[in-house]
């Protein structure tokens, strides 16, 4: 029994019939949004920065939340864009008063994250009104959203990443205006080792073939080659494969098992996530002995990731609550859970946490 970890790729998936998942996304959001595709969330951020950069000078800044994946900083560094943090507390709630207080003439864009698929739109109305009055670009990161709902979209630029939920890379950008994306023409050297690693993990799990070190070697090699300064397109073959997923069924499955875990461990959830009107990336909990619990779960072949470990750049007073959260947060995997896997998962969680 293995729960979580890197997505694996089953050869049999190539022969499934299309469910038109990506095709339907395009139909849903056009013509209200312009739709573009890049190779991943990192490349979508690069493309968005390229759109707003002409309006920026040396004094200009982008405001970023104090709780986010440190890899999000990399596109801004590559493009030479200055940024400042605004406060997010250990319940994943934005300090809207603080955010409003630091908006000045140098702020050209504000970046928001829908943490684990949950929107804060209801809390952001005053902030968004101010940003629109001042003609400040709004960037909405919905990378952790499996279910993309129109009523929760508010950005001038909105992007999602498919590889959080699927074994295929790609990102969709929704924008209010046309984007002129300068795509790279060089070959993407990420794909080959990634697919080899995913296939090897499939044979390792399915038939107990090969060692975990072998597929991890290929997966690590792929990740070493992921971040490039050129913007790669999402391959057409990835769109074709993503079209084969029944996302409605996936969403129902995620919510079902999340609600079962909520009945057991709701008191451990960050406050933002203590409702049911979103499809969660995983079941998120806060623990005093997070690292001990994680290692105990690893020993049972349950692999919960940490979203996210903040680096030294966040070590400042306004990031204090975000840093506290980064030391206690744990994401219990929900993707591809079955009844048998859920029972195994919940039994181990109860044993370790209670």
VENBELWO-V612887 format. One line per field, one symbol per residue. ss: DSSP state (H for helix, E for strand, - for the rest). phi: phi as a letter, one per 20 degrees, with the letter a starting at -180 (. if undefined). A space follows every 10 residues. Layout:
ss=???
phi=???
This chain:
ss=--EE------ HHHHH----- HHHHHHHHH- ---EEEEE-- HHHHHHHHHH HHH------- EEEEE----- -HHHHHHH-- --EEEE-E-- ---E-HHHHH H-----EEEE EEE-HHH--- HHH-HHHHHH HHH---EEEE E--------H HH----EEEE EHHH------ EEEEE----- --E------H HHHHHHHHHH HHHHHHH--- -HHHHHHHHH HHHH------ E----HHHHH HH----HHHH HHHHHHHHHH HHHHHHHH-- HHH------- -EEEEE---H HHHHHHHHH- -EE-E----- -HHH--HHHH HHHHHH--EE EEE-----HH HHHHHHHHHH HHH-
phi=.ccnnfgdde gffgdfefdm gfgfffffee efcedcccfa ggfffgffgf fefgedcfef cdecffcafg ffffgfffem dfbcedfcef dmefefffgf fdecfefdbc ddcefloeed gfedgfffff fffelefddd edgedfdedg fdecefcccc cfffdceceq bdddcfcgdd eeffdffeef fgffffffff fgffffclem efffffffff ffffdfecee deffffffff fffeeeffff fffgfgffff fffecgfeeg fgeebcebef fbeecdcfdg fffffffgfd mddefddbee effeebgfeg fffgffeceb defdfmfdgf ffgfffffff feed
